[in-house]
Amino acid sequence: MNDFDFLAGTWDVVNRRLVKPLSGSDEWDEFPGRSVATRHFDGAASFDEITFPTKGRHGLTVRVYHPGTRQWSIYWGSSASGTLDTRPMVGGFTGDRGEFHGEETHEGRPVRCRFVWTVIGADRARWEQAFSVDEGQTWETNWTMDFTRTS
């Protein structure tokens, strides 16, 4: 249940986002972020807010652990859309790697979505997002975040 305890604190984040996902393009946009994460419910919930200063946007993530299924549900909100996406990404951790799956919409069409969290150490972590248009047979990574804890 304490899988996201590692994330509590303040982080500098290097974002790399694919400019045109699912188009065959390999052009990436790199931009900075700053994330502040907190732990709640004795480790069964996690919240973070991330700012993207060069983009003029903010995002927030709410993660809640379900003890019966032993899985996390992850929800994303964005200042750009002004909404909280209520379609959760669901999954869990095995060791230092967490994998979560859900449904997303890209340019009006449904796609499968996968998040992968990798804990690299006490002061480093990585998050990746990938889309699939063939029910998870193949995945295209379209956004990565490399987290470095601030002092």
Salt bridges, closest charged atoms under 4 A:
ASP5 OD1 - ARG39 NE 2.84
ASP12 OD1 - ARG34 NH2 2.87
ASP29 OD2 - LYS55 NZ 2.44
GLU30 OE1 - ARG16 NE 3.95
ASP48 OD2 - ARG63 NH2 2.57
GLU49 OE2 - HIS58 ND1 3.57
ASP85 OD2 - ARG87 NH2 2.92
GLU99 OE1 - ARG97 NH1 2.65
GLU99 OE2 - HIS101 NE2 2.75
GLU103 OE2 - ARG112 NH1 2.50
GLU104 OE2 - ARG87 NH2 3.81
GLU107 OE1 - HIS106 NE2 3.96
ASP123 OD1 - ARG149 NE 3.19
GLU128 OE2 - ARG126 NE 2.91
ASP146 OD1 - ARG126 NH1 2.61
